[in-house]
Amino acid sequence: MFNKTLAAVVLATSLTACADRTPQVIAVPSSSAEVDKPGQMTITGQATLEVSPDCADLTISINADDIKPGVAVKRLEAKRLTLISALRKLGVETADIKLSTLMLDPIYAPNPEGWATLKVRTYRARMTVTATTRDFAKIADIMDSAAEAGATEISNNFRRSDLPALKKKVRDMALTAAKEKAKQTADALGIKVGRVTSVAENAGGYMWHATYFPQVANAMETGDSSSAVVLGGQLQPLTLDVTIGFELAKS
């Protein structure tokens, strides 16, 4: 009798141990928010517009020296009037001639002994004038006339006067490309596009963040202006990527 009872206890213990090793599966109900969350689609539209310069800014420096500051400024003013007259004769409009800087500096006498000196030898009045032309064929003539009027340094930079308007045009092109791509993708997959969830831009091309085109003209010191290299500038791309995120509409 005792042996039968012991055997029953051992059998019950074995069954319990086997039951403990059986893996348990716990079902977690899905969140209703996850089930109702709409799908997403991201589309990128790109646009590029090649632009060329339509005007050139010539930076012209002139100066005049005199022991008296006032006389130096008066001499500089006379040079300025001569320069403006020469530019007007070449067809540069008054509105396109602007004074950029005006400075007066003391020029100290050199000291043969090497120690510092505060003796002023003369005063130098300096002025920078910017002349804008839309006729690139006149750039060399403007440089010649400026040199004859006493210019000490001349350089030119090319730019596009309507660059902000061109950037807006490129943005419109990129947005249109993105919308058309989204419609094409949705139609091909048999889905419907819902509301816009995000918009991001990535600008490219040298001119998107620049005022002037890459430098293609050498600065010219006074002397023979024929040594200056004057080019019209090369085409530069204005590129913009527009990435738009959409929700997918429920069918």
PAKETI-91867 format. One record per residue (C-alpha): x, y, z; residue in three letters. Coordinates in Angstrom, 3 decimals, decimal comma. Each point is the difference from the previous one (the first is absolute). Layout:
(rec (X; Y; Z); "ala")
...
//
This chain:
(rec (0,000; 0,000; 0,000); "met")
(rec (2,835; 2,350; 0,912); "phe")
(rec (1,807; -0,746; -3,277); "asn")
(rec (-3,099; 0,825; -2,057); "lys")
(rec (-0,407; 3,326; 1,805); "thr")
(rec (3,701; 0,901; -0,575); "leu")
(rec (-0,257; -0,851; -3,675); "ala")
(rec (-3,041; 2,257; -0,350); "ala")
(rec (1,849; 2,893; 1,630); "val")
(rec (3,012; -0,448; -2,327); "val")
(rec (-2,273; -0,107; -3,067); "leu")
(rec (-1,841; 3,151; 1,064); "ala")
(rec (3,317; 1,814; 0,597); "thr")
(rec (1,269; -0,985; -3,483); "ser")
(rec (-3,150; 1,223; -1,648); "leu")
(rec (0,273; 3,318; 1,861); "thr")
(rec (3,633; 0,443; -1,082); "ala")
(rec (-0,893; -0,672; -3,639); "cys")
(rec (-2,827; 2,500; 0,214); "ala")
(rec (2,384; 2,671; 1,361); "asp")
(rec (2,243; -0,387; -3,094); "arg")
(rec (-2,843; 0,702; -2,403); "thr")
(rec (0,470; 3,548; -1,509); "pro")
(rec (-2,744; 2,498; 0,669); "gln")
(rec (-1,343; 2,213; -2,776); "val")
(rec (-1,351; 3,369; 1,147); "ile")
(rec (-2,075; 1,852; -2,577); "ala")
(rec (0,339; 3,818; 0,128); "val")
(rec (-2,875; 1,794; -1,711); "pro")
(rec (1,065; 2,490; -2,719); "ser")
(rec (-0,372; 3,680; 0,756); "ser")
(rec (-2,872; 1,607; -1,844); "ser")
(rec (2,300; 2,974; -0,773); "ala")
(rec (2,433; -2,299; -1,846); "glu")
(rec (-2,814; -1,609; -1,948); "val")
(rec (-1,459; 3,367; -1,039); "asp")
(rec (3,345; 1,638; -0,859); "lys")
(rec (0,044; 0,919; -3,721); "pro")
(rec (2,814; -0,989; -2,337); "gly")
(rec (2,705; 2,423; -1,065); "gln")
(rec (1,614; 0,852; -3,330); "met")
(rec (2,994; 2,278; -0,625); "thr")
(rec (0,698; 1,505; -3,425); "ile")
(rec (2,920; 2,179; -1,176); "thr")
(rec (-0,322; 2,420; -2,908); "gly")
(rec (3,094; 1,572; -1,563); "gln")
(rec (0,392; 3,016; -2,271); "ala")
(rec (3,056; 1,585; -1,609); "thr")
(rec (0,270; 3,267; -1,896); "leu")
(rec (3,191; 1,068; -1,770); "glu")
(rec (0,628; 3,726; 0,457); "val")
(rec (2,478; 2,403; -1,532); "ser")
(rec (1,061; 3,465; 1,210); "pro")
(rec (-1,816; 3,008; -1,395); "asp")
(rec (2,113; 2,789; 1,521); "cys")
(rec (3,510; 0,717; 1,239); "ala")
(rec (1,068; 2,071; 3,007); "asp")
(rec (3,346; 1,748; -0,475); "leu")
(rec (1,691; 1,033; 3,234); "thr")
(rec (2,269; 3,007; -0,604); "ile")
(rec (2,380; 1,406; 2,629); "ser")
(rec (1,421; 3,519; -0,157); "ile")
(rec (2,104; 1,961; 2,474); "asn")
(rec (1,708; 3,371; 0,529); "ala")
(rec (2,806; 1,071; 2,360); "asp")
(rec (0,781; 3,327; 1,676); "asp")
(rec (1,581; 1,203; 3,209); "ile")
(rec (-3,317; 1,673; 0,817); "lys")
(rec (-2,986; -2,377; 0,434); "pro")
(rec (-2,479; 2,466; -1,455); "gly")
(rec (2,069; 0,491; -3,137); "val")
(rec (0,339; -3,765; -0,434); "ala")
(rec (-3,800; -0,370; 0,149); "val")
(rec (-0,488; 2,831; -2,511); "lys")
(rec (2,476; -1,599; -2,408); "arg")
(rec (-1,789; -3,316; 0,388); "leu")
(rec (-3,332; 1,664; -0,757); "glu")
(rec (1,450; 1,450; -3,198); "ala")
(rec (1,119; -3,503; -1,033); "lys")
(rec (-3,455; -1,345; 0,800); "arg")
(rec (-1,685; 2,559; -2,246); "leu")
(rec (2,460; -0,800; -2,801); "thr")
(rec (-0,702; -3,711; 0,416); "leu")
(rec (-3,781; 0,465; -0,047); "ile")
(rec (0,221; 2,176; -3,098); "ser")
(rec (2,050; -2,678; -1,772); "ala")
(rec (-2,483; -2,719; 0,985); "leu")
(rec (-2,975; 2,077; -1,170); "arg")
(rec (1,641; 0,450; -3,413); "lys")
(rec (0,112; -3,801; -0,302); "leu")
(rec (-3,722; -0,263; 0,651); "gly")
(rec (0,051; -0,970; 3,675); "val")
(rec (-3,102; 1,454; 1,644); "glu")
(rec (0,332; 2,238; 3,069); "thr")
(rec (-2,206; -2,387; 1,994); "ala")
(rec (2,513; -2,770; -0,744); "asp")
(rec (2,935; 1,920; 1,498); "ile")
(rec (0,184; -0,327; 3,781); "lys")
(rec (2,473; 1,096; 2,643); "leu")
(rec (1,009; -3,064; 2,027); "ser")
(rec (2,616; 1,276; 2,467); "thr")
(rec (1,745; 3,258; 0,942); "leu")
(rec (3,006; 0,021; 2,359); "met")
(rec (2,772; 2,356; 1,118); "leu")
(rec (3,228; -1,540; 1,306); "asp")
(rec (3,193; 1,585; 1,317); "pro")
(rec (3,186; -1,166; -1,723); "ile")
(rec (2,898; 0,016; 2,452); "tyr")
(rec (3,563; 0,917; -0,915); "ala")
(rec (2,454; -2,947; 0,019); "pro")
(rec (2,559; -0,036; 2,778); "asn")
(rec (3,523; -1,048; -1,093); "pro")
(rec (0,863; -0,924; 3,590); "glu")
(rec (-2,782; -2,578; 0,112); "gly")
(rec (-1,911; 1,177; 3,067); "trp")
(rec (-3,617; 1,117; -0,179); "ala")
(rec (-0,808; 3,549; -1,004); "thr")
(rec (-3,193; 2,030; 0,063); "leu")
(rec (1,102; 2,522; -2,593); "lys")
(rec (-2,618; 0,266; -2,741); "val")
(rec (1,483; 0,388; -3,451); "arg")
(rec (-3,310; 0,507; -1,825); "thr")
(rec (-3,677; -0,878; 0,057); "tyr")
(rec (-1,615; -2,348; -2,512); "arg")
(rec (-3,667; 0,287; -0,898); "ala")
(rec (-1,358; -3,214; -1,514); "arg")
(rec (-3,272; -0,716; -1,745); "met")
(rec (-1,609; -3,063; -1,568); "thr")
(rec (-2,579; 0,458; -2,738); "val")
(rec (-2,164; -2,798; -1,394); "thr")
(rec (-1,170; 0,314; -3,591); "ala")
(rec (-2,554; -2,451; -1,390); "thr")
(rec (-0,364; -0,821; -3,681); "thr")
(rec (-2,192; -2,455; -1,864); "arg")
(rec (2,078; 0,274; -3,157); "asp")
(rec (2,949; -2,340; 0,518); "phe")
(rec (1,679; 1,314; -3,153); "ala")
(rec (0,574; 3,305; 1,826); "lys")
(rec (1,886; -1,480; 2,956); "ile")
(rec (3,441; 0,440; -1,550); "ala")
(rec (-0,801; 3,604; -1,040); "asp")
(rec (-1,243; 0,787; 3,515); "ile")
(rec (3,242; -1,328; 1,443); "met")
(rec (2,036; 2,105; -2,440); "asp")
(rec (-1,939; 3,166; 0,828); "ser")
(rec (0,234; -0,654; 3,744); "ala")
(rec (3,762; -0,461; -0,236); "ala")
(rec (0,324; 3,273; -1,929); "glu")
(rec (-2,071; 1,717; 2,710); "ala")
(rec (2,532; -1,043; 2,638); "gly")
(rec (-1,328; -3,356; 1,220); "ala")
(rec (2,523; -1,986; 2,021); "thr")
(rec (-1,825; -3,335; -0,090); "glu")
(rec (-2,879; -1,430; -2,051); "ile")
(rec (-1,825; -3,316; 0,206); "ser")
(rec (-3,306; -1,315; -1,258); "asn")
(rec (-2,549; -2,575; 1,164); "asn")
(rec (-2,933; -1,452; -1,898); "phe")
(rec (-3,463; -0,484; 1,499); "arg")
(rec (-3,632; -0,616; -0,880); "arg")
(rec (-2,264; 2,933; 0,833); "ser")
(rec (-3,215; -2,059; 0,259); "asp")
(rec (1,425; -2,909; 1,996); "leu")
(rec (-2,743; 0,042; 2,724); "pro")
(rec (-2,706; -0,335; -2,676); "ala")
(rec (1,887; -2,877; -1,621); "leu")
(rec (0,216; -1,810; 3,356); "lys")
(rec (-3,786; 0,259; 0,375); "lys")
(rec (-0,385; -1,451; -3,485); "lys")
(rec (2,238; -2,963; 0,864); "val")
(rec (-1,985; -0,607; 3,213); "arg")
(rec (-3,274; -0,033; -1,947); "asp")
(rec (1,533; -2,459; -2,466); "met")
(rec (1,169; -2,311; 2,812); "ala")
(rec (-3,390; 0,078; 1,756); "leu")
(rec (-1,777; -0,770; -3,264); "thr")
(rec (2,365; -2,904; -0,652); "ala")
(rec (-0,652; -1,401; 3,492); "ala")
(rec (-3,789; 0,247; -0,371); "lys")
(rec (0,046; -1,657; -3,410); "glu")
(rec (2,229; -2,799; 1,292); "lys")
(rec (-2,311; -0,558; 2,978); "ala")
(rec (-3,048; -0,253; -2,274); "lys")
(rec (1,774; -2,364; -2,395); "gln")
(rec (1,142; -2,271; 2,850); "thr")
(rec (-3,434; -0,064; 1,634); "ala")
(rec (-1,778; -0,795; -3,279); "asp")
(rec (2,451; -2,806; -0,802); "ala")
(rec (-0,427; -1,591; 3,450); "leu")
(rec (-3,732; 0,523; 0,168); "gly")
(rec (0,131; 2,145; 3,124); "ile")
(rec (-1,202; 3,476; 0,908); "lys")
(rec (2,170; 2,775; 1,357); "val")
(rec (-1,224; 1,874; 3,064); "gly")
(rec (1,208; 3,144; 1,745); "arg")
(rec (3,583; 1,316; -0,043); "val")
(rec (1,884; -0,775; 3,223); "thr")
(rec (3,443; 1,500; -0,704); "ser")
(rec (1,932; 2,128; -2,493); "val")
(rec (3,808; 0,327; -0,152); "ala")
(rec (2,338; 1,787; -2,417); "glu")
(rec (3,574; -0,761; -1,010); "asn")
(rec (1,569; 2,692; -2,191); "ala")
(rec (2,924; -0,694; -2,298); "gly")
(rec (2,081; 1,802; -2,572); "gly")
(rec (2,600; 2,705; 0,557); "tyr")
(rec (-2,329; 2,934; -0,591); "met")
(rec (-2,722; -0,938; 2,511); "trp")
(rec (1,971; 1,528; 2,887); "his")
(rec (2,250; 2,384; -1,949); "ala")
(rec (-0,398; 3,524; -1,336); "thr")
(rec (2,674; -0,145; -2,680); "tyr")
(rec (0,957; -2,648; -2,528); "phe")
(rec (3,336; -1,809; 0,441); "pro")
(rec (2,855; 2,408; -0,573); "gln")
(rec (1,094; 0,023; -3,633); "val")
(rec (1,615; 3,433; -0,270); "ala")
(rec (3,390; 1,002; 1,334); "asn")
(rec (0,429; 3,146; 2,055); "ala")
(rec (1,855; 2,665; -1,943); "met")
(rec (2,614; 2,288; 1,493); "glu")
(rec (0,520; 3,378; -1,647); "thr")
(rec (1,950; -0,306; -3,172); "gly")
(rec (-0,853; -1,881; -3,148); "asp")
(rec (-3,661; -1,019; 0,311); "ser")
(rec (0,380; -2,408; -2,905); "ser")
(rec (1,559; -2,446; 2,466); "ser")
(rec (-3,364; -0,463; 1,711); "ala")
(rec (-1,899; -3,167; -0,847); "val")
(rec (-3,671; 0,783; -0,491); "val")
(rec (-2,478; -2,811; -0,560); "leu")
(rec (-3,774; -0,114; 0,068); "gly")
(rec (-0,259; -2,731; 2,617); "gly")
(rec (-1,183; -3,566; -0,431); "gln")
(rec (-3,443; -1,498; 0,497); "leu")
(rec (-0,659; -0,966; 3,594); "gln")
(rec (-2,748; -2,357; 1,219); "pro")
(rec (-2,682; 0,969; 2,472); "leu")
(rec (-1,117; -3,352; 1,460); "thr")
(rec (-2,639; -0,724; 2,626); "leu")
(rec (-1,284; -3,287; 1,431); "asp")
(rec (-3,385; 0,139; 1,726); "val")
(rec (-0,942; -3,045; 2,117); "thr")
(rec (-3,692; -0,284; 0,932); "ile")
(rec (-1,532; -2,481; 2,431); "gly")
(rec (-3,610; -1,118; -0,591); "phe")
(rec (-2,509; -2,000; 1,968); "glu")
(rec (-1,734; -2,744; -1,956); "leu")
(rec (-3,740; 0,429; -0,041); "ala")
(rec (-2,118; -2,875; 1,282); "lys")
(rec (-1,868; -1,798; -2,728); "ser")
//
